[in-house]
Amino acid sequence: RAPKYTASGQAVYRFIAGPGTVQISGSASYTGDTYLQPDNNPALFQKGYMQFDGRVSYELPNGLTLAVWGKNLANKDYAIFQRFFAGLNQVTYGEPRTYGVEARYRF
């Protein structure tokens, strides 16, 4: 679980719209090739992969923020754990594409 290369980046753009502020953000991360067990068994290997996330929010001056967001937007399948145990290949995968809405109030 120690890839040779990892990288990530994020971009944020904010602008005034009506009485509030719109914020658009996106991020990308890369995780390089990874062996999922310490013995570096080639059968327990995760090829490098990219993930993309995004969020759009609208913040009003009264403290109310409304947002929509998405994670793993490319819906990339990737293993975060894998082992052979008792004759079984056990794999745990990372989160699939998820998205939602958010309302927040600061006072």
C-alpha positions as CSV (number, residue, x, y, z in Angstrom):
1,R,0.0,0.0,0.0
2,A,2.9,2.3,-0.8
3,P,2.7,3.4,-4.4
4,K,5.8,4.9,-5.9
5,Y,3.9,7.9,-7.2
6,T,0.9,9.9,-6.0
7,A,-0.3,13.3,-7.1
8,S,-3.3,15.6,-6.6
9,G,-4.5,19.0,-7.5
10,Q,-7.5,21.2,-7.0
11,A,-8.9,24.2,-8.8
12,V,-11.5,26.7,-7.3
13,Y,-13.3,29.5,-9.0
14,R,-15.5,32.0,-7.1
15,F,-17.6,34.8,-8.4
16,I,-20.5,37.0,-7.2
17,A,-23.9,36.1,-8.5
18,G,-26.8,38.2,-7.2
19,P,-26.7,38.6,-3.5
20,G,-24.4,35.6,-3.0
21,T,-21.2,33.9,-4.1
22,V,-20.9,30.9,-6.4
23,Q,-17.9,28.6,-5.9
24,I,-17.0,25.9,-8.4
25,S,-14.3,23.5,-7.4
26,G,-12.8,20.3,-8.9
27,S,-10.0,18.0,-7.9
28,A,-8.1,15.2,-9.4
29,S,-5.8,12.6,-7.7
30,Y,-3.6,9.9,-9.1
31,T,-2.5,6.8,-7.1
32,G,0.3,4.8,-8.8
33,D,0.6,1.1,-9.1
34,T,0.3,-0.6,-5.7
35,Y,0.8,-4.0,-4.3
36,L,-2.0,-4.7,-1.8
37,Q,0.0,-7.0,0.4
38,P,3.6,-6.8,1.8
39,D,4.8,-9.9,-0.1
40,N,4.3,-8.0,-3.4
41,N,2.3,-10.9,-4.9
42,P,1.6,-10.0,-8.6
43,A,-2.0,-11.4,-8.1
44,L,-2.6,-8.8,-5.4
45,F,-1.8,-5.8,-7.5
46,Q,-3.8,-2.6,-8.2
47,K,-2.9,-0.7,-11.4
48,G,-2.6,3.1,-11.0
49,Y,-5.8,5.1,-11.3
50,M,-7.2,8.6,-11.4
51,Q,-10.1,10.0,-9.4
52,F,-12.1,13.2,-10.1
53,D,-14.3,15.1,-7.6
54,G,-16.4,18.2,-8.1
55,R,-18.6,20.7,-6.1
56,V,-20.7,23.7,-6.9
57,S,-22.0,25.9,-4.1
58,Y,-24.0,29.1,-3.6
59,E,-23.3,31.1,-0.4
60,L,-25.7,33.8,0.7
61,P,-24.7,36.6,3.1
62,N,-27.1,35.4,5.8
63,G,-24.9,32.2,6.3
64,L,-26.9,29.8,4.2
65,T,-24.9,27.7,1.7
66,L,-26.5,25.3,-0.8
67,A,-24.3,22.9,-2.8
68,V,-24.2,19.9,-5.1
69,W,-21.2,17.6,-5.2
70,G,-19.9,14.4,-6.7
71,K,-17.0,12.1,-5.9
72,N,-15.3,9.5,-8.1
73,L,-17.1,11.1,-11.1
74,A,-15.5,8.7,-13.6
75,N,-16.9,5.8,-11.5
76,K,-13.4,4.1,-11.4
77,D,-13.3,0.6,-9.8
78,Y,-10.2,0.2,-7.7
79,A,-9.2,-2.1,-4.9
80,I,-8.1,-0.8,-1.5
81,F,-7.5,-4.2,0.1
82,Q,-7.0,-7.7,-1.3
83,R,-5.8,-11.0,0.0
84,F,-6.0,-14.7,-0.5
85,F,-7.4,-16.4,2.7
86,A,-8.8,-19.9,3.2
87,G,-8.9,-20.4,-0.6
88,L,-10.9,-17.3,-1.2
89,N,-9.8,-14.1,-3.0
90,Q,-11.1,-11.3,-0.7
91,V,-11.3,-7.8,-2.1
92,T,-12.5,-4.5,-0.7
93,Y,-13.2,-1.9,-3.3
94,G,-13.1,1.9,-2.9
95,E,-16.2,4.0,-3.0
96,P,-18.1,4.0,-6.2
97,R,-19.4,7.3,-7.8
98,T,-21.3,9.2,-5.1
99,Y,-23.2,12.5,-5.3
100,G,-25.4,14.6,-3.2
101,V,-26.8,17.9,-2.1
102,E,-25.9,19.9,0.9
103,A,-27.4,22.7,2.9
104,R,-25.4,24.4,5.6
105,Y,-26.2,27.4,7.8
106,R,-23.5,29.3,9.7
107,F,-24.6,31.6,12.6
